[in-house]
Structures are given as C-alpha cells and as structure tokens.
Amino acid sequence: MLEEETPLPARPRVAVIGAGVGGLACALRLAHAAYDITIFERNERVGGKLNVLLLDGFAWDMGPSLLTMPHVFDELFADLGRRRSDYLRFVPLPSTCRYRWSDGTVVDEDKEFWERPDVARFLEYAAGLYEISADAFLHHPLEDWWRQLRPGFLPKLRHLPKIASRQTMAETVRRFFPDNPFLQQLFNRFATYNGSSPYMTPSAFNIIPYVQARFGGWYVQGGMYAIARALVAVAKEMEITIRLNTEVRSARRAGGRWQINGSESFDYVVCNQDVLSAVPRFFAPDQAQKFATKHAKRDQLSISGFVMYLGVDRQYDSLDHHNIFFSDDYPAEFRQMFDEHRPADEPTIYVAVNARKDPAHAPEGCDNWFVLVNAPALNPRHAIDWAGIREAYGARILERLEQRFGFDNLRSHIRVQQFFTPADFETRYLAQGGALYGFASHSTFSAFRRPAIEPSGMENFFFVGGSTHPGGGLPLVCLSGKMVAERIIRRIRPAA
C-alpha cells in the first residue's frame, strides 16, 4: 500500500501529460492519496498506444495484444480500495502463442512446452535472473537499489554473474539449445519485447521469457482496450479531470510551481509522453543539450512497427489467438533493421486474432487480423517513405503468408485493410522516430541507463511510461506509475 507522510492543509495539484496506462495508473494512485489531478491528453481518447480501431463491423486492439503479470493490475486496484474483477475480466490462454516456420514446424507455447526438459533447464537459469533483479528493477527506481540490501538478499548474490555477463541474449540461448535452431529463434524473439535485437541485447534480458512462463499469457475480455476503459471508470469515480484533445505545448517553472501552457499552475508534473520527444519540448535548452549529448553516441532507438488491420471474411483453422511466422534468416532481419536502417526483406510476422475469444469483434464467419512486423525507427539519414511503400510492403507480407504458410487466397478474402506505420507512431503518439520503447537495450548496463523517472535539474517533474524505468509493456508502465506516485507521496502527503 502507499506510504503516508505529514499532511498538508491543501491538496497539491498534479498535471499528468498524456493518458497512457502509466500516466493513468500514477494519476489514480495520487488521487487516492488526496492529490488534485488533471490529465491532459492530446488525442481523442485515453490509452496511449493501448488503443482501439472500429471499422465496418470489425474491432482491433491497435497496440498491446497480450497481458502478462496480471497481478500488477490486481495490486493497483487493491491499492485503490477496489477489486479488479469488478472492472476487468482476465482470461488465461492455454497456449500463449503458436510459432510456425516455413518448413511446416509448429510449436505451441503451452504448459507442456515449458515442461520440456531442455526448456525447463533454461527456465531454471532465467529464474535466477528474476530472483536477483525483479525487486530492484521492477519495484524501485534504479537509484533506490539499496532497498534490496537486507539479510534475505545475500543468497541471491550467487546469480550476480548472470546479470553481469557480457554474453548477448542470442549467445546464451544458443548455449542452452545448441542443436535446436527453432528454439533458438523462439527464445531470441523475446528481445523484441523491449524493442531490441537478440544479437546485441545482453543475456540478462532472458528474464523476459521466464516472466511469461511464470505468470502466463492472458487476454482481457472485451479487448485489451478494456483496461483503459476500466482505468477511466475509476478516474471518474475519483473525480479526476481528464481533458481530451488538449495538447500540452509548454511546461515552465515559475514562482516555485509549474505553468502548463502558460496559464494553469501545478505543484507537480508527471509526463507520460515519450521521454525523447518530451525533453526538447519541456527542458531548458542547456538541460536538453546535456541529455542529447549523454545519449547521442551510445544509444540506439528501439524498433518500431508496421501494422496492418485486416478484416478477413474467412476463418482459417490453423490460427491460434497469437501466432508468430518466423523468417528464414533471423540475423539478417535484425541486421537490416538496426545496421542498414531499412525494413527487413523477409520479416517475422505476428498475427493476433482476438475475435476467437470475442466474436463480437468481427462479423459472423469473419476474423479480425492484427498483423505486425518489426520495423526500424525513423532515421533522418536513412529516410523511408512509408506512405509510398506501405501498400507494396504489406502485399509482400501477405504473399509470404499465402505461399509459405498455407493461407490460400488470403488477399482475396480481405474485406477491410488499414495501415499504421512508424511515421504514424511518431505523429500520433509523439514517439521519437516511431520507436516503441525509446532506447533499445544494447549494452551490458543498458537497464541502468534508461532515462530516470525523476530527471536531474527538474524539480517536481517526473517521467512515467515505457520510455523510462523500468521499461515497456503494460505491467512495467503500470509499475512505473506506482514508483512515481510513491516518490511524490513520500515527500509530503496532503490532508484527506
């Protein structure tokens, strides 16, 4: 539960810039602690990248399509004096994902998969990563790492060499599965959960598949956007002010308070905007330059995404809820994105079809395909005309699904088609370069170098969301909101 501090006679005001899940989670916790909250959202609905598209009788989740670590949301609602089950229904998936290769190999990520002897050995190794790092990285700001230094932590130090290893994720995965290229590719894929390449990401990020194995894969009944709707419902109960279609153009310090758009005054600012695009907008020029210099040479942007929303008037029996169709040359795919800064010639294809769990999301006899391939973030030195190439690139993806994976005449069954490119991610969500997670994690200590939730020199200004600590994904941005709220509340708590 949230900590209590010395009461104030008045309610401090908090401006939350952006109504993504991290911003909403932080706002709810602060409102529960009697802070006066106003949320500014530049788009027409809340949720950030957690969004929804409705078209011609079809509905698609536009962003996250899988939930892990559901207990994080259970805790959020409990800390607000509520039961998550009164607002949201989480449905466990018997198989989190179906993986397929062009030679016909199929692997389902189900209970039997995680119990395979070779996979179980890998999980035993990855469990050590979770044991030594989860508390420090998932539940505390990096500068509060000392909170782990208590007697019960000492036995965990035996796992320290795993965290400090200079091996990449791919090198470690190959060590566990030397004769199984399919499992190598399957486990290397988890690097994309933080927008990185498994051939550059440190092996410590093998914690990701362990988390998925331990906590399972879940679907949110009614669609993933139901999470945003539930958080807004609680926000209304708490009388939080949410201003849609309202962009924060400036946040300036004046007279000991923050001035938003040159008018309203607030005691605190919580910024749920992408850190990289927020810094030049809200930092003083010298602070912005210092930030840019710090990250200019050593950090790459994470991957972006190329998405197709397809309304298909046929149901293919081979599809599961979540499906991965792997490329035949995984190293080439990441080399083309990160080194050559161009879309992969043969990308791995992700297809989610939630109409299998929610029939109302597609007309009878139809399916709603969410098709995603990883794509490079925009780079001014390697310009990509996404508006000009999206039709042809989309056709290449669909052709591969037809010719290599058996989806006969797929293109002739497409009733509705809409694209979302890296350029759209940048424009709609102010994500620099369209990068989904800010910086990629391509160094041994990259987890320690994510932009801090409380930037130096910015009094009572905080970052929250996927581009700051602890990282991207629904559970982590929710935890980010908790960290920021707790840091504000520890300073001084208003009177109820």
C-alpha positions, 0 to 999 in steps of 0.5 A: 500500500502507499506510504503516508507522510505529514499532511498538508492543509491543501491538496497539491495539484498534479498535471499528468501529460498524456493518458497512457496506462502509466500516466493513468495508473500514477494519476489514480494512485495520487488521487487516492492519496488526496492529490488534485489531478488533471490529465491532459491528453492530446488525442481523442481518447485515453490509452496511449498506444493501448488503443482501439480501431472500429471499422465496418463491423470489425474491432482491433486492439491497435497496440498491446495484444497480450497481458502478462503479470496480471497481478500488477493490475490486481495490486493497483486496484487493491491499492485503490480500495477496489477489486479488479474483477469488478472492472476487468475480466482476465482470461488465461490462454492455454497456449500463449502463442503458436510459432510456425516456420516455413518448413511446416514446424509448429510449436505451441507455447503451452504448459507442456512446452515449458515442461520440456526438459531442455526448456525447463533447464533454461527456465531454471537459469532465467529464474535466477535472473528474476530472483536477483533483479525483479525487486530492484528493477521492477519495484524501485527506481534504479537509484533506490537499489539499496532497498534490496540490501537486507539479510534475505538478499545475500543468497541471491548474490550467487546469480550476480554473474548472470546479470553481469555477463557480457554474453548477448541474449542470442549467445546464451540461448544458443548455449542452452539449445545448441542443436535446436535452431527453432528454439533458438529463434523462439527464445531470441524473439523475446528481445523484441519485447523491449524493442531490441535485437537478440544479437546485441541485447545482453543475456540478462534480458532472458528474464523476459521469457521466464516472466511469461512462463511464470505468470502466463499469457492472458487476454482481457475480455472485451479487448485489451482496450478494456483496461483503459476503459476500466482505468477511466471508470475509476478516474471518474469515480475519483473525480479526476479531470481528464481533458481530451484533445488538449495538447500540452505545448509548454511546461515552465517553472515559475514562482516555485510551481509549474505553468502548463501552457502558460496559464494553469499552475501545478505543484507537480508534473508527471509526463507520460509522453515519450521521454525523447520527444518530451525533453526538447519540448519541456527542458531548458535548452542547456538541460536538453543539450546535456541529455542529447549529448549523454545519449547521442553516441551510445544509444540506439532507438528501439524498433518500431512497427508496421501494422496492418488491420485486416478484416478477413471474411474467412476463418482459417483453422490453423490460427491460434489467438497469437501466432508468430511466422518466423523468417528464414534468416533471423540475423539478417532481419535484425541486421537490416533493421538496426545496421542498414536502417531499412525494413527487413526483406523477409520479416517475422510476422505476428498475427493476433486474432482476438475475435476467437475469444470475442466474436463480437469483434468481427462479423459472423464467419469473419476474423479480425487480423492484427498483423505486425512486423518489426520495423526500424525507427525513423532515421533522418539519414536513412529516410523511408517513405512509408506512405509510398511503400506501405501498400507494396510492403504489406502485399509482400507480407501477405504473399509470404503468408499465402505461399509459405504458410498455407493461407490460400487466397488470403488477399482475396478474402480481405474485406477491410485493410488499414495501415499504421506505420512508424511515421504514424507512431511518431505523429500520433503518439509523439514517439521519437522516430516511431520507436516503441520503447525509446532506447533499445537495450544494447549494452551490458548496463543498458537497464541502468541507463534508461532515462530516470523517472525523476530527471536531474535539474527538474524539480517536481517533474517526473517521467512515467511510461515505457520510455523510462524505468523500468521499461515497456509493456503494460505491467512495467508502465503500470509499475512505473506509475506506482514508483512515481506516485510513491516518490511524490507521496513520500515527500509530503502527503496532503490532508484527506 
